[in-house]
């Protein structure tokens, strides 16, 4: 898994939290501040089918990251992205301040409304209106807000196993059996230690 | 770009040390035992006996990014000079192994083992179990010798140090969604999780059923790509990461895993043929809550698959004593029998037989250890060598 041009020892992966995506990448992008490292590319609008992102977007494990412009029609060459229900607010972990919103989308082959659903999922992050307007000056408020809100950051992955794009390709968490043994331990204790 | 990790500079934003088991063993531990230099001081040496789990996160942090797990090298210290047991006691408690060790593969070759341990506060046998879990990885003796990348001295002799292990420590997650978790579930599931968290025991069953129902619905959408992946690395059933305990019918579920991400990694793709019809039938034929509960448990609790098959069968036959049947799973004795039995189950059994067996199982398993007899009788009478389930009960431990 080559993580682009960042030279890190084995085991390091691009594995960002929602907050990092919004605060470190999206806010800086919108504010035209340099990103270090500048690793997430800007793919204009939504021209690529999800399986064509490899090599164009930043790959972190089996997920791809790129910037795009905010639009309501997310069309690619062979299909479109359909939003799923409600958006989720992104809040900072230390201050509970709302910094952005996360939208869930599914890729459909073909043309709306007749497309064929695929298992490609997108998380589309945008800055929340309050976050972008608070950082702008009063005189330039309107244009700044408009400018900041035009960027979105997309995470795309194929949801093969219903795991919502987990990067754990080996089971690093507790397996089901681990859980069972953990819960059994107490009972074994009672049996094993008659004293 | 080069950076020093445990020193001054930081890992760039968004990057985390999230090594695979193969990387841990084949890169880091192999270099460690072979006295090779590891470029960056990513994994530190610690004295496990002097380090409490809650101090590990400070000692083993990498950069300043938030972490959910921590890594270190440890040199195994023998409990008794003549024995082989390892001393894993600290000032405040001890690490106790649980389950069986798991074999770690790399390209179908066995390279090492993983031991799972739990931290108990206090002293055995009165320790109090904590949420701290450790995965202790060790290399196979044979792999170290057989591979060509190990260190050798000027005479060409193999130099390596015994007793080093690489450990990963983490806190067992509750089903509450962590903000640090980069891969999040959908909004809908997180909302229902929150509902469950905020609820007391009142109406818990309703909420669980609702929760499971939603999850099932989502999964039934995905049923076309509910993949049974041919596993290249392991034969384990990978299920969920966050167990939750819930009250149902007055009994406690045993650490029932969360339902958002059931993934079956199977070596035998033939199991697909076996599971799908039942699963599909459940979803389409019966939309009742009870079947959703059964189905959820069925999908997520890989351990008791064979038993659940029976329950599902009896349910399809009109039997709706769901809560009674589920109570089977609360009985540790029952679970233990299930995991250790090597018998095979035939799916084509008469449904009436299944139903009576399931009932018998329930009534007897709650009484005493002698109830095993019924279970065994049932298993023996229904054994079949062609059953794809056999590898689940045999090899997934």
Interface residues (C-beta under 8 A of the other chain):
Chain A: X3 X5 X6 X7 X8 X9 X10 X11 X12 X13 X14 X15 X16 X17 X18 X19 X20 X21 X24 X25 X36 X37 X39 X60 X84 X85 X86 X87 X88 X91 X93 X104 X119 X159 X160 X161 X162 X163 X164 X165 X166 X167 X169 X170 X171 X172 X173 X174 X175 X176 X177 X178 X179 X180 X181 X182 X183 X184 X185 X186 X187 X189 X192 X193 X195
Chain B: X1 X2 X3 X5 X11 X12 X13 X14 X15 X16 X17 X18 X19 X20 X21 X22 X23 X24 X27 X28 X38 X39 X40 X42 X65 X66 X69 X96 X98 X99 X100 X102 X116 X118 X124 X125 X129 X133 X135 X168 X172 X173 X179 X180 X181 X182 X183 X184 X185 X186 X187 X188 X190 X218 X219 X222 X225 X226 X227 X229 X233 X234 X236 X237 X238 X239 X240 X241 X243 X254 X255 X257 X260 X261 X262 X263 X265 X300 X301 X302 X303 X332 X335 X336 X339 X396 X397
